[in-house]
Structure formats: structure tokens, C-alpha cells
């Protein structure tokens, strides 16, 4: 029993010191897991076309045949505004689209030509 009384304080000090150590290079003590993007996932327009956002990659497909209509990349301009560099496979054109995350389930988007549309989380 005496040896247990001696070991417990030593273990407590050791655990306390281990908790105070800083993380290795390139890591943050505040971010232990990769953050999830607010727009990652599937979104639908009023016509049922599905757009997918996944780790910076954007694509739009038809729901009936799964044909790819557009593809591109996206990035955050701020926590609520996403800029998409999009290439329309159907039209063979490239454009920019800005989408504002107005709620967790709605994106309001404006194309570089000024056309507006909304997407709902699918």
C-alpha cells in the first residue's frame, strides 16, 4: 500500500507534464481534426439537378442519367461566401459563380453574367 501511495503522485505529475507538451511541427493544439466544409455535400436546384461540393471539387450531374453537366473547383472568400470556377461541359464555357450560404440548407448563387439561382441541400 505504501508503494501505491508513492506511485500515484509520480503518475499524476507525469500525466500533467505530458498534457502540457506542445504538438509537433505543422500541427495546431486547437485543431486536432480536419474541419468539415460548410458546403460539402449534395445540393439540388429547383429543376432537380444535383451539384456536389467535396474538398474543393465541384460537379453538377443530372438525376436521371447521372450525366456530368459541369465541373470545377471552389474556394471560400469568407465563411459564408464560396467562389466556384466552373466549366460547363454542355456549353463548353467557363465562368465564375459566387454562392452565399444564407442558411445551412440554402445557397444563393450569382453567375459572373448576373444570373441568379438557389440551391437547397439534398
Contact map, one row per residue, 1 for C-alpha under 8 A:
11111000000000000000000000000000000000000000000000000000000000000000000000000000000000000000000000000000000000000000000000
11111100000000000000000000000000000000000000000000000000000000000000000000000000000000000000000000000000000000000000000000
11111110000000000000000000000000000000000000000000000000000000000000000000000000000000000000000000000000000000000000000000
11111111000000000000000000000000000000000000000000000000000000000000000000000000000000000000000000000000000000000000000000
11111111100000000000000000000000000000000000000000000000000000000000000000000000000000000000000000000000000000000000000000
01111111110000000000000000000000000000000000000000000000000000000000000000000000000000000000000000000000000000000000000000
00111111111000000000000000000000000000000000000000000000000000000000000000000000000000000000000000000000000000000000000000
00011111111100000000000000000000000000000000000000000000000000000000000000000000000000000000000000000000000000000000000000
00001111111110000000000000000000000000000000000000000000000000000000000000000000000000000000000000000000000000000000000000
00000111111111000000000000000000000000000000000000000000000000000000000000000000000000000000000000000000000000000000000000
00000011111111100000000000000000000000000000000000000000000000000000000000000000000000000000000000000000000000000000000000
00000001111111110000000000000000000000000000000000000000000000000000000000000000000000000000000000000000000000000000000000
00000000111111111000000000000000000000000000000000000000000000000000000000000000000000000000000000000000000000000000000000
00000000011111111100000000000000000000000000000000000000000000000000000000000000000000000000000000000000000000000000000000
00000000001111111110000000000000000000000000000000000000000000000000000000000000000000000000000000000000000000000000000000
00000000000111111111000000000000000000000000000000000000000000000000000000000000000000000000000000000000000000000000000000
00000000000011111111100000000000000000000000000000000000000000000000000000000000000000000000000000000000000000000000000000
00000000000001111111100000000000000000000000000000000000000000000000000000000000000000000000000000000000000000000000000000
00000000000000111111100000000000000000000000000000000000000000000000000000000000000000000000000000000000000000000000000000
00000000000000011111110000000000000000000000000000000000000000000000000000000000000000000000000000000000000000000000000000
00000000000000001111111000000000000000000000000000000000000000000000000000000000000000000000000000000000000000000000000000
00000000000000000001111100001000000000000000000000000000000000000000000000000000000000000000000000000000000000000000000000
00000000000000000000111110111000000000000000000000000000000000000000000000000000000000000000000000000000000000000000000000
00000000000000000000011111100000000000000000000000000000000000000000000000000000000000000000000000000000000000000000000000
00000000000000000000001111100000000000000000000000000000000000000000000000000000000000000000000000000000000000000000000000
00000000000000000000000111110000000000000000000000000000000000000000000000000000000000000000000000000000000000000000000000
00000000000000000000001111111011000000000000000000000000000000000000000000000000000000000000000000000000000000000000000000
00000000000000000000001001111111000000000000000000000000000000000000000000000000000000000000000000000000000000000000000000
00000000000000000000011000111111000000000000000000000000000000000000000000000000000000000000000000000000000000000000000000
00000000000000000000000000011111000000000000000000000000000000000000000000000000000000000000000000000000000000000000000000
00000000000000000000000000111111110000000000000000000000000000000000000000000000000000000000000000000000000000000000000000
00000000000000000000000000111111110000000000000000000000000000000000000000000000000000000000000000000000000000000000000000
00000000000000000000000000000011111000000000000000000000000000000000000000000000000000000000000000000000000000000000000000
00000000000000000000000000000011111100000000000000000000000000000000000000000000000000000000000000000000000000000000000000
00000000000000000000000000000000111110000000000000000000000000000000000000000000000000000000000000000000000000000000000000
00000000000000000000000000000000011111010000000000000000000000000000000000000000000000000000000000000000000000000000000000
00000000000000000000000000000000001111110000000000000010000000000000000000000000000000000000000000000000000000000000000000
00000000000000000000000000000000000111110000000000000000000000000000000000000000000000000000000000000001000000000000000000
00000000000000000000000000000000000011111000000000001000000000000000000000000000000000000000000000001000000000000000000000
00000000000000000000000000000000000111111100000000011110000000000000000000000000000000000000000000000000000000000000000000
00000000000000000000000000000000000000111110000000011100000000000000000000000000000000000000000000000000000000000000000010
00000000000000000000000000000000000000011111000001111000000000000000000000000000000000000000000000000000000000000000000011
00000000000000000000000000000000000000001111100001110000000000000000000000000000000000000000000000000000000000000000001111
00000000000000000000000000000000000000000111111111100000000000000000000000000000000000000000000000000000000000000000001111
00000000000000000000000000000000000000000011111111100000000000000000000000000000000000000000000000000000000000000000111100
00000000000000000000000000000000000000000001111110000000000000000000000000000000000000000000000000000000000000000000011000
00000000000000000000000000000000000000000001111110000000000000000000000000000000000000000000000000000000000000000000000000
00000000000000000000000000000000000000000001111111000000000001100000000000000000000000000000000000000000000000000000000000
00000000000000000000000000000000000000000001111111100000000111100000000000000000000000000000000000000000000000000000000000
00000000000000000000000000000000000000000111100111110000000111100000000000000000000000000000000000000000000000000000000001
00000000000000000000000000000000000000000111100011111000011110000000000000000000000000000000000000000000000000000000000000
00000000000000000000000000000000000000011110000001111100011100000000000000000000000000000000000000000000000000000000000000
00000000000000000000000000000000000000111100000000111111111000000000000001000000000000000000000000000000000000000000000000
00000000000000000000000000000000000000011000000000011111110000000000000000000000000000000000000000000000000000000000000000
00000000000000000000000000000000000010010000000000001111100000000000000000000000000000000000000000000000000000000000000000
00000000000000000000000000000000000000000000000000001111110000000000000011100000000000000000000000000000000000000000000000
00000000000000000000000000000000000000000000000000001111111000000000001111000000000000000000000000000000000000000000000000
00000000000000000000000000000000000000000000000000111101111100000000001111000000000101000000000000000000000000000000000000
00000000000000000000000000000000000000000000000000111000111110000001111100000000000000000000000000000000000000000000000000
00000000000000000000000000000000000000000000000011110000011111000001111000000000000000000000000000000000000000000000000000
00000000000000000000000000000000000000000000000011100000001111100111110000000000000000000000000000000000000000000000000000
00000000000000000000000000000000000000000000000111000000000111111111100000000000000000000000000000000000000000000000000000
00000000000000000000000000000000000000000000000111000000000011111110000000000000000000000000000000000000000000000000000000
00000000000000000000000000000000000000000000000000000000000001111100000000000000000000000000000000000000000000000000000000
00000000000000000000000000000000000000000000000000000000000001111110000000000000000000000000000000000000000000000000000000
00000000000000000000000000000000000000000000000000000000000011111111000000000000000000000000000000000000000000000000000000
00000000000000000000000000000000000000000000000000000000000011101111100000000000000000000000000000000000000000000000000000
00000000000000000000000000000000000000000000000000000000001111000111111000000000000000001000000000000000000000000000000000
00000000000000000000000000000000000000000000000000000000001111000011111000000000000000011100000000000000000000000000000000
00000000000000000000000000000000000000000000000000000000001110000001111100000000000001111100000000000000000000000000000000
00000000000000000000000000000000000000000000000000000000111100000001111110000000000001111000000000000000000000000000000000
00000000000000000000000000000000000000000000000000000000111000000000011111000000000111100000000000000000000000000000000000
00000000000000000000000000000000000000000000000000000001110000000000001111100000000111000000000000000000000000000000000000
00000000000000000000000000000000000000000000000000001001110000000000000111110000011110000000000000000000000000000000000000
00000000000000000000000000000000000000000000000000000001000000000000000011111000011100000000000000000000000000000000000000
00000000000000000000000000000000000000000000000000000000000000000000000001111111111000000000000000000000000000000000000000
00000000000000000000000000000000000000000000000000000000000000000000000000111111111000000000000000000000000000000000000000
00000000000000000000000000000000000000000000000000000000000000000000000000011111110000000000000000000000000000000000000000
00000000000000000000000000000000000000000000000000000000000000000000000000011111110000000000000000000000000000000000000000
00000000000000000000000000000000000000000000000000000000000000000000000000011111110000000000000000011100000000000000000000
00000000000000000000000000000000000000000000000000000000000000000000000000011111111000000000000001111000000000000000000000
00000000000000000000000000000000000000000000000000000000000000000000000001111111111100000000000001111000000000000000000000
00000000000000000000000000000000000000000000000000000000000000000000000001111000111110000000000111100000000000000000000000
00000000000000000000000000000000000000000000000000000000010000000000000111100000011111000000000111100000000000000000000000
00000000000000000000000000000000000000000000000000000000000000000000000111000000001111100000011110000000000000000000000000
00000000000000000000000000000000000000000000000000000000010000000000011110000000000111110000011110000000000000000000000000
00000000000000000000000000000000000000000000000000000000000000000000011100000000000011111001111000000000000000000000000000
00000000000000000000000000000000000000000000000000000000000000000000111000000000000001111111110000000000000000000000000000
00000000000000000000000000000000000000000000000000000000000000000001111000000000000000111111100000000000000000000000000000
00000000000000000000000000000000000000000000000000000000000000000000110000000000000000011111000000000000000000000000000000
00000000000000000000000000000000000000000000000000000000000000000000000000000000000000011111100000000000000000000000000000
00000000000000000000000000000000000000000000000000000000000000000000000000000000000000111111110000000000000000000000000000
00000000000000000000000000000000000000000000000000000000000000000000000000000000000000111011111000000000000000000000000000
00000000000000000000000000000000000000000000000000000000000000000000000000000000000011110001111100000000000000000000000000
00000000000000000000000000000000000000000000000000000000000000000000000000000000000011100000111110000000000000110000000000
00000000000000000000000000000000000000000000000000000000000000000000000000000000001111000000011111000000000000110000000000
00000000000000000000000000000000000000000000000000000000000000000000000000000000001111000000001111100000000011110000000000
00000000000000000000000000000000000000000000000000000000000000000000000000000000111100000000000111110000000011110000000000
00000000000000000000000000000000000000000000000000000000000000000000000000000000111100000000000011111000001111000000000000
00000000000000000000000000000000000000000000000000000000000000000000000000000001110000000000000001111100001110000000000000
00000000000000000000000000000000000000100000000000000000000000000000000000000001110000000000000000111111011100000000000000
00000000000000000000000000000000000000000000000000000000000000000000000000000001000000000000000000011111111100000000000000
00000000000000000000000000000000000000000000000000000000000000000000000000000000000000000000000000001111111000000000000000
00000000000000000000000000000000000001000000000000000000000000000000000000000000000000000000000000001111110000000000000010
00000000000000000000000000000000000000000000000000000000000000000000000000000000000000000000000000000111111000000000000110
00000000000000000000000000000000000000000000000000000000000000000000000000000000000000000000000000001111111100000000011110
00000000000000000000000000000000000000000000000000000000000000000000000000000000000000000000000000111110111110000000011100
00000000000000000000000000000000000000000000000000000000000000000000000000000000000000000000000000111100011111000001111000
00000000000000000000000000000000000000000000000000000000000000000000000000000000000000000000000011110000001111100001111000
00000000000000000000000000000000000000000000000000000000000000000000000000000000000000000000000011100000000111111111100000
00000000000000000000000000000000000000000000000000000000000000000000000000000000000000000000001111000000000011111111000000
00000000000000000000000000000000000000000000000000000000000000000000000000000000000000000000001111000000000001111110000000
00000000000000000000000000000000000000000000000000000000000000000000000000000000000000000000000000000000000001111110000000
00000000000000000000000000000000000000000000000000000000000000000000000000000000000000000000000000000000000001111111000000
00000000000000000000000000000000000000000000000000000000000000000000000000000000000000000000000000000000000001111111100000
00000000000000000000000000000000000000000000000000000000000000000000000000000000000000000000000000000000000111100111110000
00000000000000000000000000000000000000000000100000000000000000000000000000000000000000000000000000000000000111000011111000
00000000000000000000000000000000000000000000110000000000000000000000000000000000000000000000000000000000011110000001111100
00000000000000000000000000000000000000000011110000000000000000000000000000000000000000000000000000000000011110000000111110
00000000000000000000000000000000000000000011100000000000000000000000000000000000000000000000000000000000111000000000011111
00000000000000000000000000000000000000001111000000000000000000000000000000000000000000000000000000000001110000000000001111
00000000000000000000000000000000000000000111000001000000000000000000000000000000000000000000000000000000000000000000000111
